[in-house]
Amino acid sequence: MSAADDATPSGRPAAARVGLAPPAPADVQAPFRRQRGRALMLGHVHPDADVLGTLLALGLALESRGWSVVYGGPHPAPSALGFLPGVERYQILKSVDGPFDVAVLTDCPNPARTEGLVDEARAATPVVVNIDHHPDNRRYGHVNWIDTSAAATGEMVYRLLVDLGVPLTPSIATNLFTAVHTDTGSFRYSNVTPLTFRIAADLVAAGADPAAVASALYERRPTDALKLLGETLARIQVSDDGRVAWLALPAGAVPETFIEAEELVNYPRSIESVRVACLLRERGTQVKVSLRGKGDVDVQRIAARFGGGGHPNAAGFTVAGSLDAVTREVLTAVRESLRR
């Protein structure tokens, strides 16, 4: 499916606001009410389906209303997400080529994750719109819509499009469904609500194909991927009491293009006795850490100690140091949290 599907507002109307959350704030809707303009859809480092799906959906919706849209960020879209409609237009941005009428960032709580591009965007546009559901969002936009009750940022963009009266084409619906699907851990996380499923149902009615999305995300591994996955999972370690599991990966152990890279933390989390799972990936002189918790363990607080953030049951951060040293520090922090 190509971006051309969204060239005209020929899709079915979005569902009426029945049983949905309140409308998007007026100041969020206002920048998009004009019929024409130039917009920047700005992504963060190593963009995932959460951010790409929401930016592409909103950008395609604006284009159906006569806007000119630029999509990009500091890193390219991963090849594994090449099925997203319009993703071929997402480019690596070394700088922001303004002026723009509006710049949008989605699912990006920390502006530092744009590697300085958000600062250029602020200079190149009168309005930077920050749409996110992370409770630790830094509120760096001119307009900040932070809804921590939303299970996914895709829910919020869907609500915005409903408010704007933009028809949902199959391309828009596919992008949003994928964003909601991944942001909720395939609808498994505890913050999933009846609204999440209502929105997903409307996106399917508008042309999103759940089977095709799932196949694209999980059934397109290269032939050697399972061997690599097996070798990687063999590195998982579990504490003596069974409550903590971690996977520490040296630089180069798993390529960034590995489709499972961001989801590896869910394997140690799947162990029945585990309360906190940790994925630590060495990147040069830094270590990227992903944390997942179960029940009342607030891993966001652990991440905050290291300058990161996220959600109570899903958080992360990147910190300078060797893999061994960072692993020791993180495990110490996790154990202290469990004792509390």
C-alpha positions as CSV (number, residue, x, y, z in Angstrom):
1,M,0.0,0.0,0.0
2,S,1.4,3.4,-1.0
3,A,1.1,6.9,0.3
4,A,-0.9,7.6,-2.8
5,D,-3.8,6.0,-1.1
6,D,-4.0,9.0,1.1
7,A,-3.7,11.7,-1.6
8,T,-7.4,12.4,-1.4
9,P,-9.9,12.2,1.5
10,S,-11.6,9.1,0.1
11,G,-11.5,6.9,3.2
12,R,-14.4,6.1,5.4
13,P,-15.2,8.7,8.1
14,A,-13.7,8.0,11.6
15,A,-16.1,6.6,14.1
16,A,-18.3,9.1,16.0
17,R,-17.1,10.0,19.4
18,V,-19.1,7.3,21.2
19,G,-17.5,5.9,24.3
20,L,-14.2,7.6,23.4
21,A,-12.0,9.7,25.6
22,P,-12.5,13.5,25.7
23,P,-11.5,15.5,22.6
24,A,-7.9,16.5,22.0
25,P,-7.3,19.9,23.6
26,A,-8.2,22.9,21.5
27,D,-4.6,24.2,21.4
28,V,-3.5,20.8,20.0
29,Q,-6.2,20.9,17.3
30,A,-5.6,24.5,16.3
31,P,-2.3,24.2,14.3
32,F,-3.9,21.6,12.1
33,R,-7.2,23.4,11.4
34,R,-5.8,25.4,8.4
35,Q,-6.4,23.8,5.0
36,R,-2.8,24.2,3.8
37,G,0.6,24.5,5.3
38,R,4.1,22.9,5.7
39,A,4.6,20.4,8.5
40,L,7.6,18.5,9.9
41,M,7.0,15.1,11.4
42,L,10.1,14.7,13.5
43,G,11.2,11.3,14.9
44,H,13.6,10.4,17.7
45,V,16.8,8.2,17.5
46,H,16.3,4.7,16.3
47,P,12.6,5.2,15.4
48,D,10.3,2.3,16.2
49,A,6.7,1.5,15.1
50,D,5.3,3.6,18.0
51,V,6.7,6.8,16.6
52,L,6.8,6.0,12.9
53,G,3.2,4.8,12.8
54,T,1.9,7.9,14.6
55,L,4.0,10.4,12.6
56,L,3.1,8.8,9.2
57,A,-0.6,8.6,10.1
58,L,-0.8,12.3,11.1
59,G,1.4,13.4,8.1
60,L,-0.7,11.4,5.6
61,A,-3.9,12.9,7.1
62,L,-2.5,16.4,6.7
63,E,-1.5,15.7,3.1
64,S,-5.1,14.7,2.4
65,R,-6.0,18.3,3.4
66,G,-3.5,19.9,1.1
67,W,-0.4,20.1,3.4
68,S,3.2,19.6,2.4
69,V,4.9,17.3,4.9
70,V,8.5,16.3,5.6
71,Y,9.2,13.1,7.6
72,G,12.5,12.4,9.2
73,G,14.8,12.2,12.2
74,P,18.4,11.6,13.2
75,H,18.3,7.9,12.3
76,P,16.7,6.0,9.4
77,A,13.6,3.9,9.7
78,P,14.5,0.2,10.3
79,S,14.1,-2.1,7.3
80,A,11.8,-4.3,9.4
81,L,9.2,-1.5,9.3
82,G,9.3,-1.1,5.6
83,F,5.7,-2.3,5.3
84,L,4.4,0.9,6.9
85,P,2.6,3.0,4.2
86,G,4.7,6.1,3.4
87,V,7.8,5.0,5.4
88,E,9.9,5.2,2.3
89,R,9.6,9.0,2.6
90,Y,11.1,9.0,6.1
91,Q,14.6,10.5,5.8
92,I,17.7,11.0,7.9
93,L,17.8,14.7,8.9
94,K,21.1,16.4,9.5
95,S,19.4,19.7,10.0
96,V,15.9,21.2,9.9
97,D,15.1,22.8,6.5
98,G,12.5,25.4,7.6
99,P,10.4,27.3,7.7
100,F,7.5,25.1,8.7
101,D,4.0,26.0,10.0
102,V,4.1,23.3,12.6
103,A,6.5,20.6,13.8
104,V,5.2,17.4,15.5
105,L,6.9,15.0,17.8
106,T,5.1,11.8,19.0
107,D,6.0,9.3,21.7
108,C,9.2,11.2,22.5
109,P,9.4,12.1,26.2
110,N,12.9,13.5,26.1
111,P,13.9,16.1,23.5
112,A,17.5,15.0,23.7
113,R,16.5,11.9,21.7
114,T,16.3,14.1,18.6
115,E,20.0,14.9,18.9
116,G,19.4,18.6,18.7
117,L,16.8,18.6,15.9
118,V,14.0,19.7,18.1
119,D,15.9,22.9,19.0
120,E,16.3,23.6,15.2
121,A,12.6,22.9,14.8
122,R,11.7,25.4,17.5
123,A,13.6,28.0,15.5
124,A,12.1,27.0,12.2
125,T,8.4,27.0,13.2
126,P,6.1,29.0,15.4
127,V,4.5,25.8,16.9
128,V,6.1,22.6,18.1
129,V,3.5,20.1,19.1
130,N,4.5,17.4,21.6
131,I,2.1,14.4,21.7
132,D,2.9,11.6,24.2
133,H,1.6,9.3,26.9
134,H,4.8,8.9,29.0
135,P,4.4,10.4,32.5
136,D,8.0,11.7,32.5
137,N,7.6,13.7,29.3
138,R,9.8,16.9,29.6
139,R,7.0,19.1,28.0
140,Y,9.4,20.8,25.6
141,G,6.9,21.8,23.0
142,H,5.0,25.1,22.5
143,V,2.0,22.8,22.8
144,N,2.2,19.7,25.0
145,W,-0.5,17.1,25.0
146,I,0.5,14.5,27.5
147,D,-2.2,11.9,28.4
148,T,-0.8,9.3,30.7
149,S,-4.1,7.5,30.7
150,A,-3.6,6.5,27.0
151,A,-2.2,3.1,26.5
152,A,-0.5,4.2,23.3
153,T,0.3,7.5,21.6
154,G,-1.5,6.0,18.6
155,E,-4.7,6.3,20.6
156,M,-4.1,10.0,21.0
157,V,-3.4,10.6,17.3
158,Y,-6.5,8.6,16.4
159,R,-8.6,10.9,18.7
160,L,-7.0,14.0,17.1
161,L,-7.9,12.8,13.6
162,V,-11.5,12.1,14.8
163,D,-11.6,15.7,16.1
164,L,-10.3,17.1,12.8
165,G,-12.8,15.1,10.8
166,V,-10.1,13.4,8.7
167,P,-11.3,10.3,6.9
168,L,-9.4,7.2,7.9
169,T,-7.9,5.7,4.7
170,P,-6.3,2.2,4.8
171,S,-2.8,3.7,4.9
172,I,-3.6,5.9,7.9
173,A,-5.4,3.0,9.6
174,T,-2.5,0.6,9.1
175,N,0.0,3.1,10.5
176,L,-2.1,3.8,13.6
177,F,-3.0,0.1,14.2
178,T,0.7,-0.8,14.0
179,A,1.6,2.0,16.5
180,V,-1.1,0.9,18.9
181,H,-0.2,-2.8,18.5
182,T,3.5,-2.3,19.3
183,D,3.1,0.4,22.0
184,T,0.8,-1.9,24.0
185,G,3.0,-5.0,23.6
186,S,0.5,-6.6,21.3
187,F,-2.3,-5.5,23.6
188,R,-0.7,-7.3,26.6
189,Y,0.3,-4.4,28.9
190,S,-1.7,-3.6,32.0
191,N,-2.6,-0.1,30.8
192,V,-4.7,-1.5,27.9
193,T,-8.3,-0.4,28.2
194,P,-11.6,-1.0,26.5
195,L,-11.0,2.2,24.6
196,T,-7.8,0.7,23.1
197,F,-9.8,-2.1,21.6
198,R,-12.6,0.2,20.4
199,I,-10.0,2.3,18.5
200,A,-8.3,-0.9,17.2
201,A,-11.6,-2.1,16.0
202,D,-12.3,1.1,14.1
203,L,-8.9,1.0,12.5
204,V,-9.5,-2.5,11.3
205,A,-12.9,-1.4,9.9
206,A,-11.0,1.4,8.1
207,G,-8.7,-1.0,6.4
208,A,-5.9,-2.1,8.8
209,D,-5.2,-5.8,8.5
210,P,-4.2,-7.3,11.9
211,A,-2.9,-10.5,10.3
212,A,-0.8,-8.6,7.8
213,V,0.6,-6.3,10.5
214,A,1.5,-9.3,12.8
215,S,3.1,-11.1,9.9
216,A,5.1,-8.1,8.9
217,L,6.3,-7.6,12.5
218,Y,6.9,-11.2,13.6
219,E,7.1,-13.5,10.5
220,R,9.7,-12.0,8.3
221,R,12.9,-13.2,10.0
222,P,16.0,-14.0,7.9
223,T,17.0,-17.6,7.8
224,D,19.7,-17.2,10.4
225,A,17.6,-15.2,12.8
226,L,16.4,-18.1,15.0
227,K,20.0,-19.3,15.5
228,L,21.0,-15.8,16.5
229,L,18.0,-15.5,18.8
230,G,18.9,-18.9,20.5
231,E,22.5,-17.8,21.0
232,T,21.3,-14.5,22.5
233,L,18.8,-16.0,24.9
234,A,21.4,-18.4,26.2
235,R,23.0,-15.3,27.8
236,I,20.0,-14.7,30.1
237,Q,20.8,-14.8,33.8
238,V,18.4,-15.1,36.7
239,S,19.0,-14.1,40.4
240,D,19.1,-16.8,43.0
241,D,15.7,-15.9,44.3
242,G,14.3,-15.9,40.8
243,R,12.9,-12.3,41.0
244,V,15.4,-10.6,38.7
245,A,16.5,-11.7,35.2
246,W,18.8,-9.9,32.9
247,L,20.4,-10.1,29.5
248,A,23.7,-8.2,29.0
249,L,24.8,-8.0,25.3
250,P,28.3,-6.8,24.3
251,A,28.6,-4.4,21.3
252,G,28.0,-6.3,18.1
253,A,26.3,-9.3,19.7
254,V,23.0,-8.4,18.1
255,P,22.8,-6.1,15.1
256,E,20.5,-3.1,15.3
257,T,18.7,-4.5,12.3
258,F,17.7,-7.6,14.2
259,I,13.9,-7.6,14.3
260,E,13.8,-8.9,17.9
261,A,16.3,-6.3,19.2
262,E,13.9,-4.0,21.0
263,E,11.7,-7.0,22.3
264,L,14.5,-9.1,23.8
265,V,13.7,-7.8,27.2
266,N,10.3,-9.6,27.1
267,Y,12.0,-13.0,27.2
268,P,13.5,-12.7,30.7
269,R,10.2,-10.9,31.7
270,S,8.2,-14.0,30.6
271,I,9.8,-16.1,33.4
272,E,7.1,-16.8,35.9
273,S,9.0,-15.8,39.1
274,V,10.6,-12.7,37.6
275,R,9.5,-9.3,39.0
276,V,12.0,-7.1,37.1
277,A,13.7,-7.9,33.7
278,C,16.7,-6.0,32.3
279,L,18.1,-5.8,28.9
280,L,21.5,-4.1,28.6
281,R,23.1,-3.4,25.2
282,E,26.6,-2.0,24.9
283,R,26.9,0.7,22.3
284,G,30.4,2.1,22.1
285,T,31.2,3.8,25.4
286,Q,27.5,3.7,26.4
287,V,25.0,1.1,27.5
288,K,21.3,1.2,26.6
289,V,19.2,-0.3,29.3
290,S,15.5,-1.4,29.0
291,L,13.6,-2.4,32.1
292,R,10.3,-4.2,32.5
293,G,8.4,-4.8,35.7
294,K,5.5,-6.9,36.9
295,G,2.9,-5.9,39.4
296,D,3.7,-3.0,41.7
297,V,7.4,-2.7,40.9
298,D,7.9,0.8,39.4
299,V,10.8,0.5,37.0
300,Q,10.3,4.1,36.0
301,R,11.8,5.1,39.3
302,I,14.8,2.9,38.7
303,A,15.3,4.5,35.3
304,A,15.0,8.0,36.7
305,R,18.0,7.3,39.0
306,F,20.0,7.0,35.8
307,G,18.5,10.0,34.0
308,G,15.9,8.0,32.1
309,G,12.2,7.4,32.3
310,G,9.1,5.7,30.8
311,H,6.2,3.9,32.4
312,P,5.8,2.2,35.8
313,N,6.2,-1.3,34.1
314,A,8.3,-0.3,31.1
315,A,11.2,2.2,31.2
316,G,14.7,2.7,30.0
317,F,17.8,4.9,29.8
318,T,21.2,5.2,28.2
319,V,24.3,5.7,30.4
320,A,28.0,6.0,29.9
321,G,30.2,3.1,31.2
322,S,31.3,-0.4,30.5
323,L,28.8,-3.2,30.2
324,D,30.0,-5.0,33.3
325,A,30.0,-1.8,35.5
326,V,26.6,-0.7,34.3
327,T,25.1,-4.2,34.8
328,R,26.4,-4.2,38.4
329,E,24.9,-0.7,39.1
330,V,21.6,-1.5,37.5
331,L,21.2,-4.8,39.4
332,T,22.0,-3.1,42.6
333,A,19.3,-0.5,42.0
334,V,16.8,-3.2,41.1
335,R,17.5,-5.2,44.2
336,E,17.2,-2.1,46.3
337,S,13.8,-1.3,44.7
338,L,12.6,-4.9,45.3
339,R,13.6,-4.6,49.0
340,R,11.5,-1.5,49.3
